[in-house]
């Protein structure tokens, strides 16, 4: 499944933060190029959370309106 359109929409609506995008990048749900398109920043070379924690954080931080 291509997650980029959904992630892009949620980011533009303010439901996802730049930190959330880093999680998606580390989980390989978006590419470094897509990260840079959305944020205007170069993708990080290192991540603060180990990949083993991604399952717990990937969708748990969605903001509801």
C-alpha positions in Angstrom: 0.0 0.0 0.0 1.2 3.5 -0.8 0.9 5.5 2.5 2.2 8.8 1.1 -1.1 10.3 0.0 -2.7 9.6 3.5 0.4 10.8 5.4 0.7 13.9 3.2 -3.0 14.8 3.8 -2.7 14.3 7.6 0.5 16.3 7.8 -1.1 19.2 5.8 -4.1 19.1 8.1 -1.9 19.3 11.2 -2.7 15.8 12.4 0.9 14.6 12.0 4.0 16.5 13.0 7.5 16.5 11.6 8.4 14.0 14.4 5.6 11.7 13.1 7.1 12.0 9.6 10.4 10.9 10.9 8.8 7.7 12.3 7.2 7.0 8.9 10.5 7.6 7.2 12.3 5.2 9.5 9.5 2.6 8.9 10.1 3.1 5.2 6.5 4.2 4.6 7.8 7.4 2.9 11.0 8.0 1.1 13.6 10.6 2.0 12.6 12.6 -1.0 8.9 12.6 0.1 10.0 13.7 3.6 11.9 16.6 2.1 9.0 17.5 -0.2 6.6 17.7 2.8 8.9 19.4 5.4 11.3 21.4 3.2 14.1 19.9 5.4 16.7 17.3 4.6 15.8 13.9 6.1 17.6 12.9 9.3 20.6 10.7 9.0 20.0 9.2 12.5 16.8 8.5 14.4 16.1 9.0 18.1 14.0 5.9 18.5 15.0 2.4 17.6 13.0 0.6 14.9 11.7 -1.8 17.5 9.5 0.9 19.0 7.9 1.9 15.7 5.0 -0.5 15.9 3.8 1.2 19.1 4.1 4.7 17.8 3.3 4.6 14.1 -0.5 5.2 14.4 -1.0 5.8 18.1 -0.2 9.6 17.9 -2.9 10.6 15.5 -4.7 13.6 16.7 -8.5 13.6 16.6 -10.6 16.7 16.0 
